[in-house]
Amino acid sequence: MNAHIGDQLVLDGTHVGDSRRTGVITGLPHRDGSPPYLVRWLDDGRTTLIFPGPQARIEPPDQPESGSGTT
């Protein structure tokens, strides 16, 4: 998994009732774009350092979220 500043990190819930969480990557400690990532979460504005797991995916900033239901 490699990212660029401005990409979105999307974490899908792992349990029934868990919500999806989306954040914007604001910092990359490694030049090659590998984890960990500094992420500003859109739901609460906090910034955290994260090592994403298998439930995570990177989306370019202009890509609409999957499953939005728009046609």
VOSE-472778 format. One record per atom (N, C-alpha, C): x, y, z; residue in three letters; residue number from 1; atom name. Coordinates in steps of 0.001 Angstrom, whole numbers, plus 500000, padded with zeros to 6 digits. Layout:
residues N
xx | yy | zz | code | pos | site
X | Y | Z | ALA | NUM | CA;
...
END
This chain:
residues 71
xx | yy | zz | code | pos | site
500856 | 498830 | 500000 | MET | 1 | N;
500000 | 500000 | 500000 | MET | 1 | CA;
500899 | 501230 | 500000 | MET | 1 | C;
500734 | 502079 | 498997 | ASN | 2 | N;
501478 | 503333 | 498906 | ASN | 2 | CA;
500503 | 504478 | 498703 | ASN | 2 | C;
500812 | 505612 | 499309 | ALA | 3 | N;
499907 | 506752 | 499262 | ALA | 3 | CA;
500676 | 508022 | 498922 | ALA | 3 | C;
499897 | 509053 | 498624 | HIS | 4 | N;
500419 | 510395 | 498376 | HIS | 4 | CA;
499673 | 511353 | 499296 | HIS | 4 | C;
500303 | 512455 | 499632 | ILE | 5 | N;
499605 | 513468 | 500421 | ILE | 5 | CA;
498383 | 513930 | 499637 | ILE | 5 | C;
497245 | 513998 | 500333 | GLY | 6 | N;
495984 | 514381 | 499705 | GLY | 6 | CA;
495097 | 513192 | 499382 | GLY | 6 | C;
495671 | 511983 | 499313 | ASP | 7 | N;
494846 | 510788 | 499113 | ASP | 7 | CA;
493942 | 510593 | 500320 | ASP | 7 | C;
492864 | 509851 | 500106 | GLN | 8 | N;
491981 | 509508 | 501209 | GLN | 8 | CA;
492284 | 508102 | 501685 | GLN | 8 | C;
492267 | 507924 | 503006 | LEU | 9 | N;
492372 | 506607 | 503607 | LEU | 9 | CA;
490979 | 506247 | 504093 | LEU | 9 | C;
490445 | 505135 | 503598 | VAL | 10 | N;
489105 | 504698 | 503953 | VAL | 10 | CA;
489224 | 503419 | 504761 | VAL | 10 | C;
488641 | 503433 | 505969 | LEU | 11 | N;
488615 | 502250 | 506821 | LEU | 11 | CA;
487186 | 501741 | 506884 | LEU | 11 | C;
486969 | 500548 | 506354 | ASP | 12 | N;
485652 | 499931 | 506441 | ASP | 12 | CA;
485523 | 499252 | 507796 | ASP | 12 | C;
484320 | 499270 | 508360 | GLY | 13 | N;
484089 | 498621 | 509641 | GLY | 13 | CA;
484343 | 497129 | 509555 | GLY | 13 | C;
484808 | 496557 | 510652 | THR | 14 | N;
485101 | 495124 | 510673 | THR | 14 | CA;
484021 | 494316 | 511367 | THR | 14 | C;
483112 | 494981 | 512059 | HIS | 15 | N;
482028 | 494301 | 512764 | HIS | 15 | CA;
480694 | 494895 | 512328 | HIS | 15 | C;
479628 | 494139 | 512489 | VAL | 16 | N;
478287 | 494635 | 512172 | VAL | 16 | CA;
478030 | 495885 | 513004 | VAL | 16 | C;
477583 | 496938 | 512353 | GLY | 17 | N;
477288 | 498194 | 513029 | GLY | 17 | CA;
478442 | 499181 | 513035 | GLY | 17 | C;
479648 | 498726 | 512689 | ASP | 18 | N;
480781 | 499646 | 512595 | ASP | 18 | CA;
480573 | 500563 | 511398 | ASP | 18 | C;
480944 | 501815 | 511551 | SER | 19 | N;
480812 | 502745 | 510436 | SER | 19 | CA;
482118 | 502835 | 509654 | SER | 19 | C;
482005 | 503309 | 508441 | ARG | 20 | N;
483179 | 503576 | 507605 | ARG | 20 | CA;
483801 | 504877 | 508095 | ARG | 20 | C;
485113 | 504919 | 508088 | ARG | 21 | N;
485826 | 506123 | 508515 | ARG | 21 | CA;
486733 | 506576 | 507382 | ARG | 21 | C;
486714 | 507875 | 507094 | THR | 22 | N;
487507 | 508421 | 506002 | THR | 22 | CA;
488365 | 509561 | 506529 | THR | 22 | C;
489615 | 509580 | 506078 | GLY | 23 | N;
490527 | 510647 | 506451 | GLY | 23 | CA;
491380 | 511050 | 505260 | GLY | 23 | C;
492029 | 512186 | 505379 | VAL | 24 | N;
492912 | 512697 | 504332 | VAL | 24 | CA;
494349 | 512536 | 504811 | VAL | 24 | C;
495178 | 511952 | 503969 | ILE | 25 | N;
496582 | 511765 | 504314 | ILE | 25 | CA;
497291 | 513108 | 504234 | ILE | 25 | C;
497861 | 513520 | 505370 | THR | 26 | N;
498508 | 514824 | 505450 | THR | 26 | CA;
500021 | 514723 | 505630 | THR | 26 | C;
500504 | 513510 | 505912 | GLY | 27 | N;
501936 | 513348 | 506097 | GLY | 27 | CA;
502390 | 511938 | 505806 | GLY | 27 | C;
503588 | 511837 | 505223 | LEU | 28 | N;
504179 | 510544 | 504873 | LEU | 28 | CA;
505589 | 510490 | 505451 | LEU | 28 | C;
505804 | 509743 | 506533 | PRO | 29 | N;
507142 | 509640 | 507099 | PRO | 29 | CA;
508163 | 508993 | 506152 | PRO | 29 | C;
507692 | 508152 | 505219 | HIS | 30 | N;
508588 | 507479 | 504281 | HIS | 30 | CA;
508405 | 508059 | 502884 | HIS | 30 | C;
509493 | 508333 | 502201 | ARG | 31 | N;
509433 | 508938 | 500859 | ARG | 31 | CA;
508745 | 508055 | 499833 | ARG | 31 | C;
508762 | 506734 | 500038 | ASP | 32 | N;
508146 | 505838 | 499057 | ASP | 32 | CA;
506629 | 505717 | 499218 | ASP | 32 | C;
506038 | 506417 | 500193 | GLY | 33 | N;
504592 | 506403 | 500374 | GLY | 33 | CA;
504073 | 505207 | 501142 | GLY | 33 | C;
504969 | 504454 | 501763 | SER | 34 | N;
504541 | 503297 | 502550 | SER | 34 | CA;
504123 | 503741 | 503954 | SER | 34 | C;
503316 | 502909 | 504633 | PRO | 35 | N;
502868 | 503255 | 505986 | PRO | 35 | CA;
504040 | 503382 | 506950 | PRO | 35 | C;
503808 | 504107 | 508051 | PRO | 36 | N;
502555 | 504666 | 508545 | PRO | 36 | CA;
502211 | 505977 | 507847 | PRO | 36 | C;
500973 | 506426 | 508067 | TYR | 37 | N;
500489 | 507672 | 507485 | TYR | 37 | CA;
499986 | 508598 | 508577 | TYR | 37 | C;
500171 | 509886 | 508381 | LEU | 38 | N;
499566 | 510894 | 509232 | LEU | 38 | CA;
498246 | 511256 | 508558 | LEU | 38 | C;
497143 | 511048 | 509273 | VAL | 39 | N;
495808 | 511185 | 508682 | VAL | 39 | CA;
494960 | 512145 | 509502 | VAL | 39 | C;
494295 | 513092 | 508802 | ARG | 40 | N;
493302 | 513976 | 509438 | ARG | 40 | CA;
491931 | 513384 | 509139 | ARG | 40 | C;
491242 | 512950 | 510192 | TRP | 41 | N;
489947 | 512287 | 510035 | TRP | 41 | CA;
488844 | 513297 | 509772 | TRP | 41 | C;
488000 | 512997 | 508791 | LEU | 42 | N;
486947 | 513931 | 508388 | LEU | 42 | CA;
485815 | 513995 | 509396 | LEU | 42 | C;
485610 | 512932 | 510189 | ASP | 43 | N;
484480 | 512927 | 511117 | ASP | 43 | CA;
484710 | 513773 | 512368 | ASP | 43 | C;
485963 | 513914 | 512810 | ASP | 44 | N;
486208 | 514689 | 514028 | ASP | 44 | CA;
487360 | 515688 | 513919 | ASP | 44 | C;
488062 | 515719 | 512769 | GLY | 45 | N;
489133 | 516678 | 512557 | GLY | 45 | CA;
490443 | 516356 | 513251 | GLY | 45 | C;
490472 | 515255 | 514002 | ARG | 46 | N;
491714 | 514875 | 514692 | ARG | 46 | CA;
492726 | 514337 | 513695 | ARG | 46 | C;
493995 | 514445 | 514039 | THR | 47 | N;
495068 | 513899 | 513219 | THR | 47 | CA;
495767 | 512802 | 514014 | THR | 47 | C;
495939 | 511641 | 513367 | THR | 48 | N;
496584 | 510514 | 514027 | THR | 48 | CA;
497596 | 509868 | 513088 | THR | 48 | C;
498529 | 509142 | 513680 | LEU | 49 | N;
499471 | 508330 | 512928 | LEU | 49 | CA;
498887 | 506927 | 512872 | LEU | 49 | C;
498778 | 506354 | 511682 | ILE | 50 | N;
498119 | 505068 | 511536 | ILE | 50 | CA;
498934 | 504121 | 510660 | ILE | 50 | C;
498969 | 502873 | 511089 | PHE | 51 | N;
499495 | 501766 | 510297 | PHE | 51 | CA;
498261 | 501019 | 509803 | PHE | 51 | C;
497777 | 501262 | 508571 | PRO | 52 | N;
496518 | 500682 | 508120 | PRO | 52 | CA;
496587 | 499164 | 508003 | PRO | 52 | C;
495482 | 498536 | 508356 | GLY | 53 | N;
495356 | 497085 | 508272 | GLY | 53 | CA;
494628 | 496661 | 507004 | GLY | 53 | C;
494200 | 495401 | 506961 | PRO | 54 | N;
493571 | 494861 | 505760 | PRO | 54 | CA;
492203 | 495476 | 505428 | PRO | 54 | C;
491567 | 496121 | 506380 | GLN | 55 | N;
490266 | 496743 | 506136 | GLN | 55 | CA;
490400 | 498130 | 505509 | GLN | 55 | C;
491612 | 498582 | 505279 | ALA | 56 | N;
491851 | 499932 | 504768 | ALA | 56 | CA;
492143 | 499922 | 503272 | ALA | 56 | C;
491820 | 501046 | 502641 | ARG | 57 | N;
492176 | 501230 | 501231 | ARG | 57 | CA;
492486 | 502707 | 501005 | ARG | 57 | C;
493303 | 502946 | 499980 | ILE | 58 | N;
493687 | 504302 | 499587 | ILE | 58 | CA;
492880 | 504677 | 498358 | ILE | 58 | C;
492324 | 505886 | 498355 | GLU | 59 | N;
491595 | 506398 | 497194 | GLU | 59 | CA;
492164 | 507760 | 496830 | GLU | 59 | C;
492361 | 508010 | 495530 | PRO | 60 | N;
492787 | 509347 | 495116 | PRO | 60 | CA;
491742 | 510378 | 495551 | PRO | 60 | C;
492129 | 511626 | 495747 | PRO | 61 | N;
491199 | 512626 | 496263 | PRO | 61 | CA;
490008 | 512912 | 495362 | PRO | 61 | C;
490114 | 512649 | 494054 | ASP | 62 | N;
489000 | 512960 | 493156 | ASP | 62 | CA;
488118 | 511758 | 492868 | ASP | 62 | C;
488393 | 510603 | 493486 | GLN | 63 | N;
487602 | 509394 | 493250 | GLN | 63 | CA;
486430 | 509359 | 494217 | GLN | 63 | C;
485198 | 509186 | 493720 | PRO | 64 | N;
484056 | 509088 | 494623 | PRO | 64 | CA;
484141 | 507807 | 495443 | PRO | 64 | C;
483576 | 507856 | 496654 | GLU | 65 | N;
483576 | 506673 | 497511 | GLU | 65 | CA;
482763 | 505550 | 496882 | GLU | 65 | C;
483219 | 504328 | 497074 | SER | 66 | N;
482512 | 503158 | 496563 | SER | 66 | CA;
481188 | 503002 | 497295 | SER | 66 | C;
480186 | 502533 | 496590 | GLY | 67 | N;
478908 | 502236 | 497223 | GLY | 67 | CA;
478094 | 503444 | 497578 | GLY | 67 | C;
478349 | 504579 | 496946 | SER | 68 | N;
477600 | 505779 | 497295 | SER | 68 | CA;
476180 | 505752 | 496755 | SER | 68 | C;
475921 | 504870 | 495765 | GLY | 69 | N;
474587 | 504725 | 495235 | GLY | 69 | CA;
474204 | 505781 | 494218 | GLY | 69 | C;
475115 | 506639 | 493807 | THR | 70 | N;
474785 | 507656 | 492811 | THR | 70 | CA;
474874 | 507053 | 491423 | THR | 70 | C;
474055 | 507548 | 490541 | THR | 71 | N;
474055 | 507066 | 489157 | THR | 71 | CA;
474318 | 508180 | 488200 | THR | 71 | C;
END
